[in-house]
């Protein structure tokens, strides 16, 4: 329900709507659902799991209300920890999972490296990234605006930008199904 996430989905769907179905008009609705993972996931697997579980929770929520959607989208941001020559590097990533109710696919934004002090605050002290970035930047409510992405990239890439890219990538097998089917056929 956070504005950057909802706007990211709206922008992505607007960009790909004609590729999905030229005759369809898509409406994007936001729902509050739990991810089932920690506030700041600390592995790529956990971030992906959170995105998938949000999409699944949305599908269950709508089914319980005797409703459905053409697509269920789950978004999750978190950290990926990589060791390079025994040196820990921590990256912020945004992931999306899109399901049509039968099959689903992931998409990612790419990543941006966190400063060591910020990574330490989150990983060693257990602070939620949203609170830590507020303190680090000397502001409040950053995750509801440009997000950590915006702070770290001097607003060249915002939280909304990162989630928009992740959503567009996750939708690729739906709007470019011909290529995905051709690749599967060639491999099989």
Secondary structure, 3 states (H helix, E strand, C coil): CCHHHHHHHHHHHHHHHHHHCCCCCCCCCCCCCCCCCCCCECCHHHHHHHHHHHHHHHHHHHHHCCCCCCCEEEEEEEEEEEEECCEEEEEEEEEEEEECCCCEEEEEEEEEECCHHHHHHHHCCCCCHHHHHHHHHCCCCHHHCCHHHHHHCCCCCCHHHHHHHHHHHHHHHHHCHHHHHHHHHHHC
